Amino acid sequence: MLIDKLSDGPVVTEQDYQEKPIRSLVKAVSWRVTGSLDTIMLAWFFTNEIGVAISIGLTEVVTKIVLYYFHERAWSRISLGRPKTQVAFATSA
C-alpha cells in the first residue's frame, strides 16, 4: 500500500524541525524590510512625496526597534501563559 511505502522512510525527530539561529535572524530582517517598504509605500501614497515617504520609513525602523525592546521588557514581567514553577523543599527525616 502507498501508506506503508511512505512510512518506511527515515525517522524524523523534533530536533530536525528546529530552526537554526541564522534562519531566525534572516527571517527577522526580511520581515523588518517588508514592514518598512509597506510603510514607505503607504506614506508615499498619502503624501505623494517620495522623500517624505523614505524619511518616514527610515524613522519607523528606529522607533519600532525601540518600542519592541520596551514591549519585550514589559512582557518579561508578566506571567501570563508561562508554566508555573514548582519549588521542591527538602524534608528532614
Helices and strands as residue ranges (DSSP letters): H 2-7, G 14-17, H 21-47, H 50-75
